[in-house]
Amino acid sequence: MDFPRMDWINQISCRISKACCFRILFAALLISASALSSLAPARSESNLESFAGSAADATTRSVDSAITHGLELEQSRLWADAVRHYEKANKKFSDHSQLYQRLVIAKLHYDVNRRYQDTSFVQTVDSLSSEQALDLYSEILANLKTHYVDDVDWARVMLHGTAALEVALTEPKFLEHHLAAADPAVVEHFRQNIHHELTSRSTATRFDLRANVAYVASIGGRELGMSPTAVALEYLSGAVSTLDPYTRLLSGNQLDEMFSNIEGNFVGLGIELKPERDCLQILSVIPGGPAEEAGIVAGEKIVRVETTLTEGEDSNLAADLLRGPENSYVSIGLTGVDGAPRDMSVQRRRVDVPCVENIHMVDPQNRVGYLRLTNFQKTTTRDVEQALWDLHRQGMKSLILDVRGNPGGLLSAAVEVADRFLGNGRIVTTRGRNVRENFDYTAHRPNTWNIPLAVLIDRDSASASEIFAGAIADSGRGAVVGETSYGKGSVQGIFRMQTAKFGLCLTTAKFYSPSGQAISRHGVVPNVPVEPTYVAARPNGNGEMTTDLEDAVLQRAIAKLCEPPAQAESSEQNWISRRP
């Protein structure tokens, strides 16, 4: 597809360190000190004591190094890289408040830039009245109160909204759109004092928050001539985007795109992309789509979209430019696998997105079938079943199902695919604050495929992929091969707003594998660990397509399925769900 695949199942040292010096030098990147200190979760004395000794010194040095590198990325305004860096560091050092603070701030910077490159968001900012914007804010808060997985701390929501506005007031895209003629000194004075203006105001209820946002908007209008709608939407965006890594506000375009993903079709060029720092790497080209018709192949790199070069720009923002109305054209610059540049104009058309690909007998001699599942959408169960029958007619005796790089999708689709391979037992459990989110999904005997099975996972297998892989692993139904999965264990619901064309992708529940293991931050651990190389039929580092033989994880899975029966029985795995 023409964008990174999204998941739509419905995260101080006291001494003066180098990191501390960077914090002083880059003070313009910080929100107010009092707000910043409140962004992080509280840490108990027992947590602090655990950092004693030499291990604590090593950890502190590692954290300081992570913060220093992150601040260097922030100084260069490489917000996407900074977010990825801090997410990785937070996963490793989850108790360190500074890393969490920097992640929140980098994410706020990244989000405001994405919003002001989104034409549907900008049109809404320019057309929505201040009262409508406040009503939209109230509608979002009401949904948080009713559906969010955890109890909502309104003071924290207010704080994060203030942080979002403070960050927006440092971003050129926001300033150019709303405050191009304003005195920078007056803007900075307003920015520095937002938090203090709110210190004596109540944040006990969501109704207090609406009143507070209206109050800040009135000050911004009086002192800067700033649009009250812009103020309200920054508070709204900040409140939503900092609740957890997966809750987010959806503009009109993003909402349409989300439902297109679920349905399995979208308007675009028909390519799947991986954003890199200096390009958009083409991972695959959808058969019959406009990109294939134009001669674009996997392994090539997009280095220009219209007049925007991907080098030196946020590649995710460049990817946004590929979107546009159906039947319109987009000009792109490509670098071929051989390094040769070329330019072309490609039509955007509606494309059906296959969720199952590379279906073939990966080991004809031993009758090992293979299919890759790229996401979980409405058509997934049907497409998987069709692929299984195709392989069955070719004589398949065992199966490798590859969910590496699969970021998730519909919970229902993951459950249905798991049910095809499990004759009984629990598949997944969901638990939310609202009892309507509590479900126990179980397998059913009819239509079960009782063939030996191996599932391939990697660090990018997330959410619905982890539901499927976790069910196979916990039941002992098959071998799980590769590396520990991403660790996204939450369910999101998509809510359409009534006030304006916006959506809310909201975390409503957490899910647990059949053994009761929380997937969040743990992931699914393979019982056959293998260091990853490159994925078969995907480009390697040189843009060349990886063969089956060059895929170490795939080859290990084949070997596992082809073990002699005696060896397989002693391997602590019972791959076949046998009928009574």
N, C-alpha and C positions, 0 to 999 in steps of 0.2 A: 504494500500500500504506500501511499504518498506521505506517510507520517509514521513515527514510532508507534507500535501497537500499544493500546491502552487497556488497562484493566477496568472492567465495568461490572464486576460481580456486585451484583446487586444482591516523625521521631526528633581556687586560684592560688594557682601557686602564689604565696605571699611575697616571694622574692622577685626582684626586678629581672625578668627574663627577656630574651629577644622578642618573644611573643608580646610581652607587655610593651616594649618599645614600639612595635608595629601598631599596637592598639592606640598609642598616643599619636603617632604620625598620621594615622588614618582616621582621626577622630570624626571627620566629616561623614564617615560611613556608619557611625554609631547612632542609635537612637538615644534618647535621654538616659542618663545613668540610672535613675530610679526605675524607669520602665524596664531597662535592660536587665536589672537584677531580678526582676519579677518574672521574666520570661521562662526561667528554668525551673524544673521541679525541685522541691525541697529535698535536702540531703540530710539524713540522720547522723547522729554522732557515731553510731556503729559503722556507717559507711565511711566516715572520715577516718576512723581508727584503722580501717582495713588497709589504708594506704601507707602504713608505717613500714620502716625498714628499707632495705636496698631495692626490693621489688617496687616499692612506692616511688623511689627516685627514678628508676627506669621508666615507670609508667608516666611520671611527670614529664620526663624528657621527651617521651614519645608524643604526649599530648601537646607540649609546647611546640614541637616540630610540626605537628599537624595544624595547629593554629597559625603558626608562622607561614606555612605554605598556603593555607586558606586565605590569609590576609593578603598575600601576594596576588592571588587570583582575584580577590576583591578589588585591589588597587588597579588591576588591569581591566576591571569591569567584566571579567569572564564569569558571569553569574551562573550559567549552566554548569561550568566546570567546578565552580565553588560549591554549588549545591551537591553535586555528585561526590566531591571530595569530603564535605562535611557529613554527608549521609554515611559514607563508608567509615569515617572516623567515629561517628556516633554509634555505629553498630559494634565497633570494637571496644570503645570506651563509653559505655552507655550511662555511667554515673557522673560524667564530667559536665558540669553546668555550662562552662564556657563554650564547649563544642556545640552544645544544644543552642546556646544563644546565637552563635555565628551561623548555624544552619538556618535558624528562623530568619535572621536578617538577610542572608543571601537569598533565601527563598522569596522574601518580600520584594527584594530588588528584581529578581528574575520575573516574578509574577507581574509586576507593574509594567515591565517592558513587553511581556507577552500580551497583556491586555490592550496596550495602546498600539499594537500592531494588528490587532483583531478588528477588522472593519465593523463587524456587528456590535462589538462593545463600544467602539467610538461613536457609532451612530446612536446608540442608546444613551450615552453620556450627553450627547448634543441635543437629544429630543425629549428625554424624560424630565418632567417637572420636578422641583425639589420635593413637593409633597408626595409624588409618586415614588421617588427614590427612597424617601423615609418609609413609605408603606412597604416597599420591597424589602428594606432592611428589617422591618417588623415581621414580615412574612417569613423571612429566612430564620429569624430568631425563634419564631413559633415552631418551625420545623425542628430546630435543634432541641427545643424543650420536649417535644413529643417523641422524636424518633432517634436522637443520637444515642449511641451505645452506652455512654457514661453520663453521670450527672453533669450538668453544665455549670461552670463557675462563671457567673456573669461579670464579675470584676476582671477575670482573666480575658474574657471575650472583649471587654472594653479596652483593656490594655493592649491587646494585639491589634485591635482596630486603630488605636492611636499610633502604634508603631508603624502600621502600614501607611498611614497618612504622612508621618514624619519621613519615611523612606521615599515615598512618592515625590515629596518636595525636594529631593536631591537628584531626581532622575530627569535628564534632558527631555525625554519624550513627553512626560507629564507636564513639565514646565513650559515647553514649547506650545503645547495644546491649550493650556489654561492660563499661564502667567507670563506670556512672552514679553509683555510690556511692563511687568512689575519690577520694582527695585529689588535686586537680589538681597540687599541688606535687610529690607523689610520682610521679605520672604523667610530669610534665615531666622530673624527675630521671632516671627510667628511660629516657625517650626520648633524652635528651642523651647517655646513656652506653652505648647499645646498640652503637654502632660500636666504642667502646673495649674493650668486653667481648670483642670478636672479634679484636682486633689480633694476638694471639699464637696464634690457632688456625689450623690448616692449611686451605687451600682448594684443594688440589692435585687432588682428585677429587670426583666427585659424591657419593661416600659420606661424604667429609668434610663436605659441605654439609648432608647430612641430620643428621649428628651436631651440627653447629653450630646448626641450627634447633631441634633438640630441646633444646639447651643454653639458647638464648634463651627458648624457651617455658617451661622450668623456672624461670628467673629471673622472667619475667613472672607466672607463677602464684604464686611465693613472695612477690614484692614487691607485686603489684597484685591478685592473685586473678583474673588474666586467663586466658581460655580458651586452652589450648595449641593447640586447633584453629584459633582465630582467628589466632594468631601464624603457624602453618604456612601458612595460606591467604594471608596477606599476603605472606609470602616467596615463595610459589608465584606469586601474581599479579604481583608486582613483577619477578620473574625473567623471566616470559614477556612482559609488556607492554612492556618496555624493550629487548628484543632488536632490534626493528626496528618500523617503523610498522604492520606488517600482521600480525605474529604476536600472538595474543591467546588468553587463556583463555576458554572458553565455558561458562557455567553450563548447567544442565539446560534451562532455557527457551530460552536462546540457541542451544543445540545443536539443539533441535527446530525452532526458527525457521530456522536455517541450512539444514537439510534440506528444510524446507517451501519455502524460496526456490529451492533446486535443482530440486525437483519442480514448482514453478510454482503452488503453492497454499498458503494460510495461513488461520489463523483471525483475523478482524479485521472492520473496517468496509468495506474495499474502497476505500481512498483512498491516493493517493501524497502524501506530505508533504515539505515543505522546512522544517526548523526555523529560525525566525528568533529574534532576541533577545527579542521580546515576544509571539510567537504561533507557531502551526503553520500555515504557508501550505499550502492544498490545491492541488496542482498538477494532479491529474486524479482522476476518479472512475471506478472500474471498472464497466462496464455490467453490470446485473443484480445488483450487490452490494447489501448492506444500506444503504450510504450513499446510493446513487442512489435506492433505494426510499423513503428518508426525505426526499428532496428536496434533499440536499446537492449543491452544484455546485462545479466548479473555480473558483478565484479567491477563495472564501470563506476565512476565517481562524478557526481554533480558538483561543479565548482562555481556555478553562477546561476541565479534565478532572476530573470529580468535584468535589472541593473545592479542587483546586489550580489557581491562576491561572497562566497562562503568562508574564504580565508580571512581571518581577523574578525569575523562576525560570529554571533551565536548561531550555530548551524540549525538549532531548533527554530529560530526565528526565520531563517532562510527557507526551511521546510514549509512554514506557514504560507509563504508566497506561492507555493505550488498549487494551493487550493484556489478555487474560483468557480464561476458559474458553469453549468453544463454546456458543452459545445464551444466554450471559449478556448483560446490558445494561450500557452505560456512559452516564453523563450528561455531556453536553458543552455548552459555550457557544460560540456562533458569532457572528462579525461578517460580515454580507453584503457583497457588492461595493458596495452603496449605503451601507454603514456602519451599517445597522440590526442591532441585536443580537437574538438569539433563542436559546432553550434547547431541547434535545431529548434524548431517551433513544433510543439506537440499539443494536440487537442485534448481537452479534458472531457471525459465521457463517463457515464455511469458504468461501473465495473462490478461484476460479481466476484466476491473474494472467496477463494477456496480455503477451507480450513484444514483440508487433508491434502498432502502432497507427497511426491516422490514414492509412490506406491510401487513396489516391485519385489521380486524374490531376491533377497540380498545374498542368499547362499542356496543356489538351485540344487546342489548336490544333497544338502541336508534338509531341503524344503523349508528354509527359514524365510518367512515373509517380513516385510518392513513397511511402515508408513509413518510419516511425520504429521503430528497434529499441531498446527500453528496457533490456534486460538479456539475458544469455546463460544460458539454463537448458536443462533437458532437452528441452523442447518447441520450442526456438528454430528448429532446422533445418526441422522439419515446418511450423511456422507461417510462416517466411520463404518456403518453397517454395509454400505455398498462396497467400500474398499475391502472389507473382510471377505465378502462373498467373491469378489474378483480374485483375491489371493487364494481363497478356498478352491476355486475352479482351476487354479494353477497347481494345486496339490499341496498347499501350505500345511505343514505339520506343527509349526511353532511360529511365534510372532514376536517381533520387536516393535514397540510403540514408542515413538520418540517425541517427548515434550520439552526438549531443550530449547531455550529461548522463548517458550510459550508463556506470555505474561498473564494469562487467565481468560476471563470472560464470564459467561453465565454460570452461576452455581448449578442451576437445573441441568445444564448440558454436561457438566462434570459428573454429576450424580448419575445421569443416564448412561454415560459412557462406562463409568465404573460398574454399573449394574449389568452391563453386557458381559463382564468377566467374573463377577462374583455371584455365586448361587444363593448366598444367604449372609446374614450378619450386617453390622452397621457400616455405613459408608462415611458419614460425617455427621457431626452434631453442631448446631449453631445456638448461641446464647446471646441475648441482648438485654438491655434494660427494660424494653417493652416486651412483655410476654408473648406478643404476636410474632416476635422474631425467634422464638425458641422452637427448634425442630430437630427430630432425630430421623435421618434418612437411612433407610435400610435396603438391602438388596432383595431381589425376587428371583425365584428359581427359573421361570420361563425365559427362553431365548439366551441362555448363558453359553458363551463360547468357552469350552473346556479344553483349550489348547495351552501348552507351555508358553509362558509369557515373560518377557523382559521389558522393563520400562526405563527409558533413558532420561535423566534429569541433569540440570546444571544450575549454576548460581542465578540464572535468569529465568528459571522455571518458577512461576509465582502463582499464588492464589488458586484459581480453579485447577491449574496443573498440579498444585500441591494437594488439593483435595483428592484428585485421582491417584497420584503417586502414593499419598499417605494411606489410602484405602488398600491399595495393592500391597504395600509394605507391611502394614499392621496385620493384615489377614494371612500373610505368608503365601499369597496367591501367585506371586512371581518375583523374579529378581529385579531389584531397583539398582541401576548401574549409572555411575558418573560421579558427580560431586554434590554436596549438600545444596538444597534448593534455596531460593531467595529468603523465605520466611515471612510471607505476607499472610496473616491469618485472620483477616477481617472481611466482612461482607458489606458492600455498598448498595444502597438503594438510590434510584434516580427519581427526583421529584421535580415536576414542572411547576414553575411559579405562575401565579395568576396575575400579578401586578404588571409584569413585563416579560418579554421573551428571554427568560433565564432559566437555568436548571440548577439543581443542587445535587451533587454526587456526595452522599452522606453515609458515613460509616454507621451501620445500624446494628451490627452483631459481630461476634468473634466466632471462629470455627475451630473445631477440635477433631483430630483424627480418631479412628475407632478405638484406640487404646486410651483416649482421653488426653493425648499430648497436644498442647497448644502449639500451633504452627508459627504464630508470631514470634519473630526473632530467633526461632530455632530452626525452622525449615524441616524438610524431610531428609533424613540421613540415609544415603544409599547403603545397601548391604553388600554391594560390590563396588567399593570406591575406585575410581580411575581418574587420573589427572587428565583434563581435557586437552585436546589438540584443536583441530578444526572440525566443523560439522559437515558431514557428507552432503554434496550438492549445494554447498554454500561457498562463497569466495574465501580464500585464505588471505594472509597478509599481503600477498602480491596481486590480489584480485583474480587469481586463478581458481577454478572450481575444484573443490576437494573431492577426491574419489572415496569410495567405500573403504578401500584398503588403507587410506591415509587417516581415517577416522578411528582413533584408538579406542574410544568409548564404544563405538559400534562393534568393532572387532572383538572387544572383550565380551560384549553381550552375546555375540554369535558363539564364541567359545563356551560361554556359560550354558547356553541352550543345547549345545552339542556334546556336553559331558556325558560319559557313559552312565546308564541308570544307577549303578551302584554308587558311583561318585556323587551323582546328583542327590540321591537319597540321604547321603551323609553330610550334605552341605547346609543342613539346618533350614532348608526351604522346601515346601511342598507347593509346587507351581500350579498343580491342576486342582480346581475345585470339583471334587468328585461327587457324583450323584449317589444318594443313599441306596 
